[in-house]
Amino acid sequence: MRCLYSLWWISVLAVAVSGCAVNPVTGKSDFVLLSESQEISLGTRYHQKINTQYGVYKDPQLQALIAKVGNRLARVSHRPQLRYRSTLLDSPEVNAFALPGGYVYITRGLLAYLNSEAELAAVLGHEIGHVTARHSVRQHSASTVTGLFGAILGAQVGAGGQELVSLAGTALVRGYGREHELESDRLGAEYLARAGYDPNAMLRVIGVLKNQEQYEIAQAKAEGREPRVYHGLFSTHPDNDRRLQEVVGAAKGQATAPAPRGQDIAFLRKLDGLVFGDSEQQGIIRDSHFYHGPLGIRLVLPEGWRTVNSPQHLAMIAPNRDALIVMAPIPHQSGEKLSDLLKSRFQNVEPRNVFTIKESGREGYGATLRLSTPFGMRDSRVVLMRIGGEVFQLIAAANPKPWPAAYARVMGATLRGLHPLKKSERSLARAARIKLIKVGAGETVAVLSRSAQKPEVTSGQLRLLNDLYPQGEPKLNQWIKVIK
């Protein structure tokens, strides 16, 4: 047995030796298991999945802006030979991230809070820094080898030792994440300066996003949902941190142009019309209702449940996370019976407690099926509902067996509560959008938020959008973003 363990160790050491590569940023050797071509291939594979999961925002002008700024930074980066692809995602989340091989993403939810092209460059430059320093590749390699060491040590010390190894591996992989984020800020600031942007934009955008995070956490707590906050050092590191100030200060020495003064009106005008919050293509959540104009449906959401809206489906999750309902449009043949469609989708599963819904504007067929769920094999309620030319599938499952009476009532009402969208509700299915206006006499933030005619638009949101948080007021003739 000892000979077998020795062979394992020799294999791991051989991988470690062959996995050393020169870091393009530091010039030092890093332990990596992916070549550059493999890195690009990995990014390409996941790029399609990201686009499918989030959706690409359909605005050629804004996509061109994101690509232009990303390429301008990439040309002065440590890996200019890569083909960078910067994409604006159709998501209300406040986020930006990068995949291996030069794939960089920013959401429209984050773009809305930026007020200059330099701030956009700060976000993209930070993410490009992750790519040039090969952070994701290094993490991939570290986690791969951690798994190898875990298997070896776990085989020698038993199950208890394997748990210990797993914890140690998590610390190894995540422990240097903070340093990677700071390195990306340093690189981002350096690329800003080289590309002719003001490196101080890094500090400004960090301040804006810190304010947004604080506001979002408070709002999410009040609404009983998970907060949507930025992932990186922008949210975890204070903008007055000494090391952060130092890396931005060092970048100023490489500046190729003076810092601009005044508002970046050209950039702000490009945000005019940007969707804010939920999009019409994914459906609008408003006042415990879900409205989808293109699909022509409305649904009353379970009160107090968390809702996750994606291009693929709408998921409703119970407060204790022990029950969920998922709704999605499904492919079908024209004129196909719903009972036949149910059988074809859930083959070899016998339907029980069958019921039908037939009324003006909708037709439904439901049953109880024994299905594999996130809670294991459970009796689940399934309803297929035909509205217009679409068929929607709703599935409800719960962890407790049997379902508590409260869950049965709530989930039953939701499953049966999908209806055609009324003409009077069409306006509720329209997305809110950013509108650029010039401030007139007497137009305070409070006045402007009331004129938005949307109860979800608050003074806090308008201040965040215009870098006036927490108590700032716009000046006369200043251009600001409002929500219409």
N, C-alpha and C positions, 0 to 999 in steps of 0.2 A: 504494500500500500504506500509506503514511504517513497518508493520509486515513482509511483503514479503522481503523487503530490509534487515531487521534484520536477517531473515533466511539465506539470501545469505551471509551476513557477518559471521554468525556462521559457515556456510559450509566452507568458505575460511579459517577461523581460525582452524577448525578441520583438514583441509588438511595440513595447516602449521605445526600443532603440530605433525601429523602423519608422516610428511615428513622430520623430523630431523634424520640425520645419522652421525656417527663419520667419519670424514675425515681420510683416512688411512695415509696421509702425515702429517697433523698438529695435529691429535688427538683431534681436536675440532669438535663441532657439526656443520654440514652444513645442509642447507635446500635443500633436494632433494626429488623428487617424484618417482624415479625409484630404485628398489632394484637391487642388483648386478646381479641376474638372468635376470631381465628385461633389464638391461644395456647390458648384453651379447647378449640377444635376439635381441635388437635393432641394435647392431653392426653387427650381423650375417645377418640380413635382408638387411642392406645397403651394406654389403661387396660384395654381388653378383652384385648389381647395379653399384658399383664402378668398379669392374672388367669388366663389360660389357661396361660401358661408356668409360673407358680409354684403356682397353686391358692389359693383363699381358704380360710382356716382355719375349719372348721365349729364355731364356738362362739359362739352369739348373745350371751352375757354378755360375753365378751372383745371381740367386735366392737363392742358397744355402748360398752364402756369406751374403746376406741381412738377411736371417733367422738366421744364426749363430751369427752375431753381435747383432741383436735384442734380441735373447734369452739370450746372455751373459749379456746384460744390464738388461733384465727383471728379471733375477735371483737375482740381487742385488737391485731391486727396492722395493718400499713400498707395492707392490701388486704382489708378486712372485707367488701367487696361481692361477692367471689368466693364461689362455692359449693364449699367444701372437702369432700373425701371422703378420710377416713383409713381404711386397710384393713390388717388383719392377714393376712399371707400364710402359707400352709402350707409353709414352707421351713425346713430346719435351718440354713441359712446365717445368719451373724451380719451383718445388713444392714438399712439403712433408706435410702430415697431418695424423690425427688419428681419428678413429671412437671409440665410446664407446665399452668397453668390451675387448680391447686389439688388435684391428686391426690398424696396422701402415703401411703407404705407403710412398714410395719415387719414384719419376719419374726418368727415365733414363736421362731426360734433366737436372736435378739437379746433379745426380751421375757423369755426365761427368766433372763437375767443381771441384770435390773433388780430393785430391791428397794423401790421406792416409786412412787407416782403422780407425784411430782415428777421422778423420773428418767425415767419415760416421757414426761412433758411436755418434758424437756430434749431427748430424741431427736426428738420430733415438732416442737418449736419450732425446732430447728436446720433441719429439712427445710422447714418453713413459711417460714423465712427465705430459703431458696433460691427459693421461689415468689414471695414479696413483692418481693424484689430482682430478680426476673426473670433469674436467673443462666442458666438453660437457654436462655431466649429470646436473651439476649445472646451466649451461646456459639454458638447456631444461626446468628445473624446474622453473627458474626465468621467462622465457618467458611465460610458461604456466600460472603461477600465475598473471603475468602482464596482460595477456589476461582476466583472471577472474576479476581482479580489474577494468580493462578497461570497461568490460561489465557492472559492477555494477555502476561505476561512470558515464559512458556514459548514462545509463538509467536514471540517476537522473538529469544530467545537459544538456542533449540534444546533437545534432550532433556536435556543436562547441566544447563542452567539450570532446567528444570522440576523436576528432583530437588532442586535447591537451594531452589526456591520451596516445595516440599512440606515440606521440613524446617523452613523458616522459618515456614510456616503452622502446623505442629504446635506450635512454640514459642509462637506468638502465642496460639493457642487455649488451650493447657494452661498457659502461663506464669503466668496470673493465677488459676489454680484455687485456689492456696493462699490468696490474698487473699479469694476468694469464700467459702471455708470459714470463715475467721476472721470475715468479715462475717456469715455465717449464725450463728455462735456468738454474736456480739454481739446480733444480732436475737433469737435464741432466748432468751438470758438476759433481754433486755428484755421479751419476751412472757411469760416465766415470772413476772417481777416484777409486770407489769400484771395477770396473771390470778390472782394470789394464791399462786403457788408460790415456793419458795425458789430464787433464782438460783444458789446454791451447788450445786444438783443438777447443773448443767452440769459442774462440776469433778468431782463424785463419779462421774458416769457415764463421763466421759472416763477417769478412773483405772481403773474397772472394766473398760472395754473395752480399755485398754492392756494390762492384765494378761491378759485373755482372748486378745488377739492374740499376746502372747509365748508363752503356753501352747500355743495352736493351731499356731503356726509350728513349735515344738519337736515336737509330736505329729505334725504332717503330715510333717516330715522323717523321723521314726522310722518312719512308716507308708508312706513313699514316695509321697505324694500332694500335691496342691496345697492350701495352707492356705485356710480360709474366714475372711476377716477383713473388718472394717468398712471402707467405702470412704473415708470423709471425714476431716476434721481430727481426729476422735475417735481415729483410729488413727495419724495421721502427726505429731501435735503433742503434746508433753509436757504433762501436766496442770499443771505448775508454770511453764509458759511465761509470761514477763512480760506480753506483750500479751494473752494469754488471761485472766490474772488481772485485768488492767485492765478488760477489757470486762465481766467478771462483776461486778467491784467497782462499776463505773459503774451497772450495772443495779440494784444494791441500793438506790440512791436512789429507785427507782420502786416498791419493794416495797409491797404493799397489805396484807400480813399477816405476822406473825412466823413465823420458821422453826419448823416442828414438831419436837418431841423424841420420841425413842424410835422403835420400829419402826412401819412403816405396815402394821398387821395386816390391815386391810380390803383393801389392794392384794394382799398376799401370799396371802390366801385365794382371791382370784380366779385366781391362778396354779395353785392346787391342781388337778391333773389335766391340766395342759398337756403335750402330747406333747413329748418331748425326743429329738432325733436324728431318724432316719427315721420316717416315718409309715406306718401300716398301708395306707393308700390308695395310697401310692407304692411300698410294699415295703420290707423290712428287709434291710440288708446286715449280716451277722454272721459272723465267722470265715471269710472267703472264700466265703460262700454268700449267695445272694439268696433270700429267702422272701417270698412274696406271698399272704397269707391270703385276701383277697377273690377273687383270681383262681385260688387253689388250685394254685400252682406253686412249684417250687424249682429253683435253677440253681447249679451250681458255677462260681465266677468264675475267670478266668485268674489264676494266682498272679503277683503283682508288677505287674499292670496297674492303671491308674487307672480308677475306676468313677464315672460321672456318672449320677445317678438323678433323673429328672424325671417329671412327670405323664404326659408323652407317650411316653417310651421309657427304656430302660436302655442306656447306652453304655459299652463297655469299650475302653480305649485302651492300646496297648502302651507300655512305658517310653520307647522312642525316638520315640513318636508316629508311627510308620510303619506301623501296622496298627490296625484297630479292628473291633469287633463291635457291632452294634446290634440290640436286641430290642424288639419292641413288639406289643401286640395289634392285630389288624386286622379291619375289617368283613368279613362273609361271609354267604352265604346258608345257611340250615339245610340240612344234608345235601349241600352242595356238595362235589364232589371237589376234593381239594387240588391235583391236577394241573391241573384247569380253573381254579382260583383263581390258581395261579401264572401261567398263560398270560394271564389277564385283567389281572393286575397288571403284568406285564412283556411287553406286546404288542410284536411284531416283534423279540423277542430269542429266539434259538434256544437251548433248554436242552441242556446236554451233561452227561455223567457222571451221569445220573439215578440216584437211589437212593431206597429207601423204608424206613420204620421202622414196624413194627407189633407192638405188644405191649400187655399189659394196662394200660389207663389212658391210652395215648397212641398217636397215629398221625402219622407224619411223611412228608413228601415233599420231597426236596432235589435240587439241580442246580447246575451251574456256569453262570453267565450273564455275558456281557460287559456291564458297567454303567458308568455315569458315577459316579465316587467322588471324595472329597476329594483323591485322588492322581491323578486323571485317569481315562481309560478303562482299566478293569482287569477281569481275570477275577475274579469274585466268587462266593463260595459262598452260596447262598440255601437256607434250610430253612423250610418251613411246618409247624408242629406243632399238632395238635389235641389239646387236653386239656380234658375236660369239655365245656362249651358254648362254649369260646373257641378261637380260632386265633391263634397267635403267629408272627410273621415274624422270622427271624434272618438277618442279612446280615453276612458277614465279607469284608473287603478289606484288602489290604496294598500298600504302595508298591513293595517289591522285586518284580522279575519275573525268574524265577519266585519263588514264596514259599520262604523258607528252610524247611528241614525242621522246625525247632523251631516256627515259626509254624504250619505245616501241622498239626502234632500238636495244639498247644494250641487252635487255632481249630476244628479238627475235633471235638475232645472237647467244646468248649463248645457248638458247634452241635447236637451230638447229645445233650447232657447236660441238656436241659430235661425235668423229670419232674413228675408230680403230687405235691402236697404230702401227706406222710404225716400220720396223726393224731398220731403222736408228735412231729411237728415244728410243730404248730399253735402251741405256746407260743413257739417261736422267731420266729414271724411276728407276734407282738404287739409293739406299740410300747412303749418305755420312757416313763414319765410322771413328772412332778414331783409329789411328795407333801409337804405341809406338816406338820411335826411339831414338838412342843415337846421341847427337849433335856432328857433325864433325867440322873440322877447317873451319872458314869462314861462318858457317851456322847461320845467324842472323834470327830474327823473320820475317823480310821482305822477306828474301830469302825463308824461309820455307813456308810462306803464298803463295808466287807465285808458288811454286812447287806443291801446293795442286790442281792446275788446275781446281779450282772451283771459279768463280767470287765472290760467296757469302762468301768465307772464307777470313777473314780480319786479319791483324796483331793484332788488338784489341782482336779478338776472341781467337787467339792462346795464347796471353798473359793471358787472363782470364782463359783459360783452365789449364795453368801451373803456376798460382799465380805469374805472372810477370807484371801484370797491374799496372800502365799505361805505363811505359816506360822501363821496365826491359828487359834484354837480357839473354838467356841461357848461361851456361858455357860449355866449352869443355868437352865432355864425360858425360854430364848430360842427363838423360833420360827425354824426354818430349813427350807430346801428340800432334800429328798433325792430320789433317783431310784429308782423302783420299777418 
